[in-house]
Amino acid sequence: MTDQRKNGNRIRKIINNDNTVGYVFAMPFILGFLGFSLIPMITSFVYSFTDMTFGAKEINFIGLENFKELLHDSIFLKSLRVTFKYVIISVPLKLSFALLVAFLLTRKSKMVTLYRSLYYIPSLVGGSVAVALVWKQIFARKGLFNVVWKQIFGAEAAVNWFGDERLAMYPLILMSVWQFGSSMIIFAAGLKEIPESYYEAAMIDGANGFQRFLRITLPCLSPIILYNLIMQTISAFMVFTQAQIITEGKPNNATMMYALYVYNNAIKYSKMGYACAMSWVMLVIMSIVTFFIFKSSRKWVFSEADS
């Protein structure tokens, strides 16, 4: 009986230990992180130095050959240019539009909750395969966009959006901008945190609406802008669904996004080692871009601690 009591006391101490309870609740995340993030990343890093292919009987270590091959891969270099173009154009447009809508929706109105919900819906479904197919039909030769284009500008011939290398990227960019809901909600929350006293003091000093927006709204909202900029930049670098479903990288690889080319090498061409090397190159590129964004933020992000 004494031993049973001792064992019972030990179990109670373990259960009552805050650390044990914390580990139990954190276990799903820990297992998920290990199984779906850390272990796959380590495996991918190892495969990037091999000639691993699906169905291969043996895997050979080839050192840096995959990375050297990337420098001579014209499609890889073009996918980099295409992806950077997509990021540079789509991210500023998306954030600007999201901020504009958030600014309008934070004004006092009885229907503002409904408006927010309606504007947020595109972000919930915007990245899905079904919406990408709808978007493909909208910009088809006989699609809605060309019909409206003819009515407004009186064009005789339909615009071949997905057949022209110069135009194929822009429907994908427009689709990205259309998915502004998540950024808009974050901007709206940030706008509500700006004290009204700032605007009242500026109005007393004679500042007009544009000056109040430029001198108060943007500086106070700069930490939110930084967060959205980083998140949307990372998301834009990883864009895949639109390019895969709508254009498949065509025409002439004009919409061959980086993630799509990684997918093609891994799945279509069964070059898993090469695809892993590409993935790690993109990780380095995204890290460098994020680092420079953080570095530049010292010059334009406002903090009350600095005032």
KEMIKOL-633588 format. One record per residue (C-alpha): residue number from 1; residue in three letters; x, y negated, z. Coordinates in steps of 0.5 Angstrom, whole numbers, plus 500, padded with zeros to 3 digits. Each point is the difference from the previous one (the first is absolute). Layout:
<pts>
pt i: NUM, aa: ala, x: X, y: Y, z: Z
...
</pts>
This chain:
<pts>
pt i: 1, aa: met, x: 500, y: 500, z: 500
pt i: 2, aa: thr, x: 506, y: 495, z: 502
pt i: 3, aa: asp, x: 503, y: 501, z: 493
pt i: 4, aa: gln, x: 493, y: 499, z: 496
pt i: 5, aa: arg, x: 499, y: 494, z: 504
pt i: 6, aa: lys, x: 507, y: 497, z: 498
pt i: 7, aa: asn, x: 499, y: 502, z: 493
pt i: 8, aa: gly, x: 493, y: 496, z: 500
pt i: 9, aa: asn, x: 504, y: 494, z: 503
pt i: 10, aa: arg, x: 505, y: 500, z: 495
pt i: 11, aa: ile, x: 495, y: 500, z: 495
pt i: 12, aa: arg, x: 496, y: 495, z: 503
pt i: 13, aa: lys, x: 506, y: 496, z: 500
pt i: 14, aa: ile, x: 502, y: 501, z: 493
pt i: 15, aa: ile, x: 493, y: 498, z: 498
pt i: 16, aa: asn, x: 500, y: 494, z: 504
pt i: 17, aa: asn, x: 506, y: 498, z: 497
pt i: 18, aa: asp, x: 499, y: 494, z: 496
pt i: 19, aa: asn, x: 506, y: 502, z: 495
pt i: 20, aa: thr, x: 497, y: 506, z: 499
pt i: 21, aa: val, x: 493, y: 497, z: 498
pt i: 22, aa: gly, x: 503, y: 495, z: 496
pt i: 23, aa: tyr, x: 504, y: 506, z: 496
pt i: 24, aa: val, x: 493, y: 504, z: 499
pt i: 25, aa: phe, x: 497, y: 494, z: 497
pt i: 26, aa: ala, x: 506, y: 498, z: 496
pt i: 27, aa: met, x: 501, y: 507, z: 497
pt i: 28, aa: pro, x: 495, y: 500, z: 494
pt i: 29, aa: phe, x: 504, y: 494, z: 498
pt i: 30, aa: ile, x: 507, y: 503, z: 501
pt i: 31, aa: leu, x: 498, y: 506, z: 497
pt i: 32, aa: gly, x: 497, y: 496, z: 494
pt i: 33, aa: phe, x: 506, y: 496, z: 499
pt i: 34, aa: leu, x: 505, y: 506, z: 501
pt i: 35, aa: gly, x: 496, y: 504, z: 495
pt i: 36, aa: phe, x: 498, y: 495, z: 495
pt i: 37, aa: ser, x: 505, y: 495, z: 500
pt i: 38, aa: leu, x: 507, y: 501, z: 504
pt i: 39, aa: ile, x: 501, y: 508, z: 497
pt i: 40, aa: pro, x: 498, y: 498, z: 493
pt i: 41, aa: met, x: 504, y: 494, z: 500
pt i: 42, aa: ile, x: 506, y: 504, z: 502
pt i: 43, aa: thr, x: 498, y: 505, z: 495
pt i: 44, aa: ser, x: 500, y: 495, z: 494
pt i: 45, aa: phe, x: 507, y: 497, z: 502
pt i: 46, aa: val, x: 503, y: 507, z: 500
pt i: 47, aa: tyr, x: 496, y: 502, z: 493
pt i: 48, aa: ser, x: 503, y: 493, z: 497
pt i: 49, aa: phe, x: 507, y: 503, z: 500
pt i: 50, aa: thr, x: 497, y: 507, z: 496
pt i: 51, aa: asp, x: 498, y: 502, z: 494
pt i: 52, aa: met, x: 493, y: 503, z: 503
pt i: 53, aa: thr, x: 495, y: 501, z: 496
pt i: 54, aa: phe, x: 493, y: 504, z: 501
pt i: 55, aa: gly, x: 501, y: 508, z: 499
pt i: 56, aa: ala, x: 507, y: 499, z: 500
pt i: 57, aa: lys, x: 503, y: 507, z: 503
pt i: 58, aa: glu, x: 506, y: 496, z: 503
pt i: 59, aa: ile, x: 502, y: 492, z: 501
pt i: 60, aa: asn, x: 507, y: 498, z: 499
pt i: 61, aa: phe, x: 503, y: 494, z: 503
pt i: 62, aa: ile, x: 502, y: 495, z: 495
pt i: 63, aa: gly, x: 502, y: 494, z: 504
pt i: 64, aa: leu, x: 499, y: 493, z: 497
pt i: 65, aa: glu, x: 498, y: 502, z: 493
pt i: 66, aa: asn, x: 492, y: 499, z: 501
pt i: 67, aa: phe, x: 502, y: 493, z: 502
pt i: 68, aa: lys, x: 505, y: 499, z: 494
pt i: 69, aa: glu, x: 495, y: 502, z: 495
pt i: 70, aa: leu, x: 495, y: 495, z: 503
pt i: 71, aa: leu, x: 505, y: 495, z: 497
pt i: 72, aa: his, x: 500, y: 502, z: 493
pt i: 73, aa: asp, x: 492, y: 502, z: 500
pt i: 74, aa: ser, x: 497, y: 494, z: 496
pt i: 75, aa: ile, x: 493, y: 502, z: 502
pt i: 76, aa: phe, x: 502, y: 500, z: 508
pt i: 77, aa: leu, x: 503, y: 493, z: 498
pt i: 78, aa: lys, x: 494, y: 498, z: 497
pt i: 79, aa: ser, x: 495, y: 502, z: 505
pt i: 80, aa: leu, x: 504, y: 496, z: 505
pt i: 81, aa: arg, x: 499, y: 494, z: 496
pt i: 82, aa: val, x: 493, y: 501, z: 499
pt i: 83, aa: thr, x: 499, y: 501, z: 507
pt i: 84, aa: phe, x: 503, y: 494, z: 502
pt i: 85, aa: lys, x: 496, y: 496, z: 495
pt i: 86, aa: tyr, x: 494, y: 503, z: 503
pt i: 87, aa: val, x: 502, y: 498, z: 507
pt i: 88, aa: ile, x: 502, y: 493, z: 499
pt i: 89, aa: ile, x: 494, y: 498, z: 496
pt i: 90, aa: ser, x: 494, y: 504, z: 504
pt i: 91, aa: val, x: 503, y: 499, z: 507
pt i: 92, aa: pro, x: 499, y: 492, z: 500
pt i: 93, aa: leu, x: 494, y: 500, z: 496
pt i: 94, aa: lys, x: 497, y: 505, z: 505
pt i: 95, aa: leu, x: 502, y: 497, z: 506
pt i: 96, aa: ser, x: 498, y: 493, z: 497
pt i: 97, aa: phe, x: 493, y: 502, z: 498
pt i: 98, aa: ala, x: 499, y: 504, z: 507
pt i: 99, aa: leu, x: 502, y: 494, z: 504
pt i: 100, aa: leu, x: 495, y: 495, z: 496
pt i: 101, aa: val, x: 494, y: 505, z: 501
pt i: 102, aa: ala, x: 502, y: 501, z: 507
pt i: 103, aa: phe, x: 500, y: 492, z: 501
pt i: 104, aa: leu, x: 493, y: 500, z: 497
pt i: 105, aa: leu, x: 498, y: 505, z: 504
pt i: 106, aa: thr, x: 502, y: 497, z: 507
pt i: 107, aa: arg, x: 495, y: 494, z: 499
pt i: 108, aa: lys, x: 494, y: 500, z: 504
pt i: 109, aa: ser, x: 494, y: 504, z: 496
pt i: 110, aa: lys, x: 495, y: 505, z: 502
pt i: 111, aa: met, x: 502, y: 504, z: 494
pt i: 112, aa: val, x: 507, y: 501, z: 502
pt i: 113, aa: thr, x: 500, y: 507, z: 503
pt i: 114, aa: leu, x: 497, y: 502, z: 493
pt i: 115, aa: tyr, x: 504, y: 497, z: 496
pt i: 116, aa: arg, x: 506, y: 503, z: 504
pt i: 117, aa: ser, x: 498, y: 507, z: 499
pt i: 118, aa: leu, x: 498, y: 499, z: 492
pt i: 119, aa: tyr, x: 507, y: 497, z: 499
pt i: 120, aa: tyr, x: 503, y: 506, z: 504
pt i: 121, aa: ile, x: 497, y: 505, z: 496
pt i: 122, aa: pro, x: 505, y: 500, z: 494
pt i: 123, aa: ser, x: 506, y: 502, z: 505
pt i: 124, aa: leu, x: 496, y: 506, z: 503
pt i: 125, aa: val, x: 499, y: 503, z: 493
pt i: 126, aa: gly, x: 505, y: 496, z: 496
pt i: 127, aa: gly, x: 506, y: 505, z: 500
pt i: 128, aa: ser, x: 495, y: 506, z: 498
pt i: 129, aa: val, x: 500, y: 504, z: 494
pt i: 130, aa: ala, x: 493, y: 499, z: 498
pt i: 131, aa: val, x: 501, y: 492, z: 500
pt i: 132, aa: ala, x: 506, y: 501, z: 496
pt i: 133, aa: leu, x: 496, y: 503, z: 495
pt i: 134, aa: val, x: 495, y: 495, z: 500
pt i: 135, aa: trp, x: 505, y: 495, z: 499
pt i: 136, aa: lys, x: 503, y: 503, z: 494
pt i: 137, aa: gln, x: 493, y: 500, z: 497
pt i: 138, aa: ile, x: 499, y: 493, z: 502
pt i: 139, aa: phe, x: 507, y: 498, z: 496
pt i: 140, aa: ala, x: 498, y: 505, z: 494
pt i: 141, aa: arg, x: 500, y: 497, z: 493
pt i: 142, aa: lys, x: 492, y: 500, z: 501
pt i: 143, aa: gly, x: 500, y: 499, z: 507
pt i: 144, aa: leu, x: 497, y: 494, z: 504
pt i: 145, aa: phe, x: 506, y: 496, z: 501
pt i: 146, aa: asn, x: 500, y: 500, z: 492
pt i: 147, aa: val, x: 493, y: 498, z: 499
pt i: 148, aa: val, x: 500, y: 494, z: 505
pt i: 149, aa: trp, x: 507, y: 498, z: 497
pt i: 150, aa: lys, x: 496, y: 500, z: 493
pt i: 151, aa: gln, x: 495, y: 496, z: 503
pt i: 152, aa: ile, x: 504, y: 495, z: 503
pt i: 153, aa: phe, x: 505, y: 499, z: 495
pt i: 154, aa: gly, x: 497, y: 502, z: 494
pt i: 155, aa: ala, x: 505, y: 505, z: 498
pt i: 156, aa: glu, x: 499, y: 505, z: 494
pt i: 157, aa: ala, x: 504, y: 506, z: 502
pt i: 158, aa: ala, x: 500, y: 503, z: 507
pt i: 159, aa: val, x: 507, y: 500, z: 504
pt i: 160, aa: asn, x: 503, y: 506, z: 500
pt i: 161, aa: trp, x: 503, y: 500, z: 507
pt i: 162, aa: phe, x: 503, y: 506, z: 501
pt i: 163, aa: gly, x: 503, y: 501, z: 493
pt i: 164, aa: asp, x: 504, y: 494, z: 501
pt i: 165, aa: glu, x: 506, y: 500, z: 504
pt i: 166, aa: arg, x: 500, y: 493, z: 501
pt i: 167, aa: leu, x: 493, y: 500, z: 503
pt i: 168, aa: ala, x: 499, y: 507, z: 503
pt i: 169, aa: met, x: 503, y: 498, z: 507
pt i: 170, aa: tyr, x: 495, y: 494, z: 501
pt i: 171, aa: pro, x: 494, y: 505, z: 501
pt i: 172, aa: leu, x: 504, y: 503, z: 506
pt i: 173, aa: ile, x: 502, y: 494, z: 503
pt i: 174, aa: leu, x: 492, y: 497, z: 500
pt i: 175, aa: met, x: 498, y: 507, z: 503
pt i: 176, aa: ser, x: 505, y: 499, z: 506
pt i: 177, aa: val, x: 498, y: 492, z: 501
pt i: 178, aa: trp, x: 493, y: 503, z: 500
pt i: 179, aa: gln, x: 502, y: 504, z: 506
pt i: 180, aa: phe, x: 501, y: 494, z: 504
pt i: 181, aa: gly, x: 495, y: 502, z: 506
pt i: 182, aa: ser, x: 505, y: 503, z: 505
pt i: 183, aa: ser, x: 505, y: 494, z: 500
pt i: 184, aa: met, x: 494, y: 495, z: 500
pt i: 185, aa: ile, x: 497, y: 503, z: 506
pt i: 186, aa: ile, x: 507, y: 499, z: 503
pt i: 187, aa: phe, x: 500, y: 493, z: 498
pt i: 188, aa: ala, x: 493, y: 498, z: 502
pt i: 189, aa: ala, x: 502, y: 503, z: 507
pt i: 190, aa: gly, x: 506, y: 496, z: 500
pt i: 191, aa: leu, x: 496, y: 493, z: 498
pt i: 192, aa: lys, x: 496, y: 501, z: 506
pt i: 193, aa: glu, x: 506, y: 500, z: 505
pt i: 194, aa: ile, x: 502, y: 493, z: 498
pt i: 195, aa: pro, x: 497, y: 495, z: 505
pt i: 196, aa: glu, x: 495, y: 495, z: 497
pt i: 197, aa: ser, x: 504, y: 495, z: 504
pt i: 198, aa: tyr, x: 505, y: 500, z: 495
pt i: 199, aa: tyr, x: 496, y: 498, z: 495
pt i: 200, aa: glu, x: 496, y: 495, z: 504
pt i: 201, aa: ala, x: 507, y: 496, z: 501
pt i: 202, aa: ala, x: 502, y: 500, z: 493
pt i: 203, aa: met, x: 493, y: 497, z: 498
pt i: 204, aa: ile, x: 501, y: 495, z: 505
pt i: 205, aa: asp, x: 507, y: 498, z: 497
pt i: 206, aa: gly, x: 496, y: 500, z: 493
pt i: 207, aa: ala, x: 502, y: 506, z: 497
pt i: 208, aa: asn, x: 496, y: 503, z: 494
pt i: 209, aa: gly, x: 498, y: 507, z: 499
pt i: 210, aa: phe, x: 506, y: 502, z: 496
pt i: 211, aa: gln, x: 505, y: 497, z: 505
pt i: 212, aa: arg, x: 496, y: 504, z: 506
pt i: 213, aa: phe, x: 501, y: 506, z: 496
pt i: 214, aa: leu, x: 507, y: 499, z: 498
pt i: 215, aa: arg, x: 503, y: 497, z: 507
pt i: 216, aa: ile, x: 495, y: 504, z: 504
pt i: 217, aa: thr, x: 497, y: 506, z: 497
pt i: 218, aa: leu, x: 506, y: 503, z: 496
pt i: 219, aa: pro, x: 505, y: 499, z: 506
pt i: 220, aa: cys, x: 496, y: 503, z: 505
pt i: 221, aa: leu, x: 498, y: 506, z: 496
pt i: 222, aa: ser, x: 507, y: 501, z: 498
pt i: 223, aa: pro, x: 501, y: 506, z: 504
pt i: 224, aa: ile, x: 494, y: 503, z: 497
pt i: 225, aa: ile, x: 502, y: 499, z: 493
pt i: 226, aa: leu, x: 507, y: 503, z: 502
pt i: 227, aa: tyr, x: 496, y: 506, z: 502
pt i: 228, aa: asn, x: 496, y: 501, z: 494
pt i: 229, aa: leu, x: 506, y: 498, z: 495
pt i: 230, aa: ile, x: 504, y: 506, z: 503
pt i: 231, aa: met, x: 494, y: 505, z: 500
pt i: 232, aa: gln, x: 498, y: 498, z: 493
pt i: 233, aa: thr, x: 507, y: 500, z: 497
pt i: 234, aa: ile, x: 501, y: 507, z: 503
pt i: 235, aa: ser, x: 493, y: 502, z: 497
pt i: 236, aa: ala, x: 501, y: 497, z: 493
pt i: 237, aa: phe, x: 507, y: 504, z: 500
pt i: 238, aa: met, x: 496, y: 507, z: 501
pt i: 239, aa: val, x: 495, y: 499, z: 495
pt i: 240, aa: phe, x: 498, y: 506, z: 497
pt i: 241, aa: thr, x: 492, y: 501, z: 499
pt i: 242, aa: gln, x: 499, y: 495, z: 495
pt i: 243, aa: ala, x: 506, y: 501, z: 495
pt i: 244, aa: gln, x: 498, y: 508, z: 500
pt i: 245, aa: ile, x: 493, y: 499, z: 499
pt i: 246, aa: ile, x: 499, y: 494, z: 496
pt i: 247, aa: thr, x: 506, y: 500, z: 495
pt i: 248, aa: glu, x: 505, y: 506, z: 502
pt i: 249, aa: gly, x: 506, y: 496, z: 499
pt i: 250, aa: lys, x: 498, y: 498, z: 493
pt i: 251, aa: pro, x: 501, y: 497, z: 495
pt i: 252, aa: asn, x: 507, y: 501, z: 499
pt i: 253, aa: asn, x: 501, y: 500, z: 508
pt i: 254, aa: ala, x: 498, y: 493, z: 500
pt i: 255, aa: thr, x: 496, y: 502, z: 507
pt i: 256, aa: met, x: 505, y: 505, z: 502
pt i: 257, aa: met, x: 500, y: 499, z: 508
pt i: 258, aa: tyr, x: 505, y: 502, z: 504
pt i: 259, aa: ala, x: 496, y: 505, z: 504
pt i: 260, aa: leu, x: 497, y: 503, z: 494
pt i: 261, aa: tyr, x: 507, y: 501, z: 497
pt i: 262, aa: val, x: 501, y: 504, z: 506
pt i: 263, aa: tyr, x: 494, y: 504, z: 500
pt i: 264, aa: asn, x: 502, y: 502, z: 492
pt i: 265, aa: asn, x: 507, y: 502, z: 502
pt i: 266, aa: ala, x: 497, y: 504, z: 506
pt i: 267, aa: ile, x: 494, y: 503, z: 497
pt i: 268, aa: lys, x: 500, y: 500, z: 493
pt i: 269, aa: tyr, x: 507, y: 501, z: 498
pt i: 270, aa: ser, x: 502, y: 504, z: 507
pt i: 271, aa: lys, x: 506, y: 496, z: 501
pt i: 272, aa: met, x: 499, y: 500, z: 508
pt i: 273, aa: gly, x: 507, y: 498, z: 502
pt i: 274, aa: tyr, x: 500, y: 494, z: 495
pt i: 275, aa: ala, x: 493, y: 498, z: 502
pt i: 276, aa: cys, x: 503, y: 500, z: 507
pt i: 277, aa: ala, x: 506, y: 496, z: 498
pt i: 278, aa: met, x: 495, y: 495, z: 497
pt i: 279, aa: ser, x: 496, y: 499, z: 507
pt i: 280, aa: trp, x: 506, y: 499, z: 504
pt i: 281, aa: val, x: 502, y: 494, z: 495
pt i: 282, aa: met, x: 493, y: 497, z: 501
pt i: 283, aa: leu, x: 501, y: 501, z: 507
pt i: 284, aa: val, x: 506, y: 496, z: 500
pt i: 285, aa: ile, x: 498, y: 495, z: 495
pt i: 286, aa: met, x: 493, y: 499, z: 504
pt i: 287, aa: ser, x: 505, y: 499, z: 507
pt i: 288, aa: ile, x: 504, y: 495, z: 496
pt i: 289, aa: val, x: 494, y: 496, z: 498
pt i: 290, aa: thr, x: 497, y: 500, z: 507
pt i: 291, aa: phe, x: 506, y: 498, z: 503
pt i: 292, aa: phe, x: 501, y: 494, z: 496
pt i: 293, aa: ile, x: 492, y: 498, z: 501
pt i: 294, aa: phe, x: 502, y: 500, z: 508
pt i: 295, aa: lys, x: 506, y: 496, z: 499
pt i: 296, aa: ser, x: 497, y: 495, z: 496
pt i: 297, aa: ser, x: 494, y: 500, z: 505
pt i: 298, aa: arg, x: 504, y: 496, z: 505
pt i: 299, aa: lys, x: 500, y: 494, z: 495
pt i: 300, aa: trp, x: 492, y: 500, z: 499
pt i: 301, aa: val, x: 497, y: 504, z: 506
pt i: 302, aa: phe, x: 497, y: 495, z: 505
pt i: 303, aa: ser, x: 500, y: 502, z: 507
pt i: 304, aa: glu, x: 498, y: 497, z: 506
pt i: 305, aa: ala, x: 506, y: 502, z: 504
pt i: 306, aa: asp, x: 504, y: 495, z: 495
pt i: 307, aa: ser, x: 496, y: 494, z: 501
</pts>
